[in-house]
Amino acid sequence: MSNSNFLVDILTKDSLVFVLTYYNDGLPLATLKAMAWELPVIVTPVRGIPEIVSECENGLYS
């Protein structure tokens, strides 16, 4: 496991909510990891994100 993946896992595990306002990535891996940790997610509804995050069902759009 790389250091960046380890850091993401540690930060996600100790968080209460995940927020990602990003416009350039098709489907950010960090969003999937946060959802795997069962964190509520607040994301920007661009590209592939609406395929995995349904507003008010498993996350919110910023």
N, C-alpha and C positions, 0 to 999 in steps of 0.2 A: 504494500500500500504506500502510495506516495505521501509526502508530508502535507500537501494541500488537501488530499482526500481525508487524511487523518484529522486535520484541523476542521474541515467542514463537518465531519462526523461528531467531533467533540462539541463544537459550537451548536450544532443542531440538537444534540442530545440534551443540552442544558438550557434550551430556549423555550419560551412559552408560545411564541408566534413567529412565523416566517414571512418576511416582506421582501419582494423582489420586483422592482420597477425597472425593467430592462426591455430594450427595443430591438436588439440585434441578434439574439440567439434564437434558433428555431424552437428548441425545447430544452431549456436549462436543466441539467442534471441535478442541480441544487434543489430545484422545486420538487423533483421526484423523491429525492432523499428526505426532504422535509415532510412530504406526505407519507413516506414510509415510517417516519417517526411519529406519525399521527398528529402533527402540528397543524393548527389552522394556518392557511396560507392566504396572503394578500399579494396578488400578482397583476401585471399588465397583460390584458387580453390580446396578445399579438402572436402571430404565426401558429405554432403547435400547442400553445398553452390552453386555449379553449377546449381542445380535445381531451385534456386530462382534468381540468378544473371547471366545474360547473358552479356558476355564481350562486351563492346562498345554499348550496348543497354540500360542497366540500372545500369551499374557499370563497374569496371575494376578489373583485377586480378593483384596481386602483384607478 
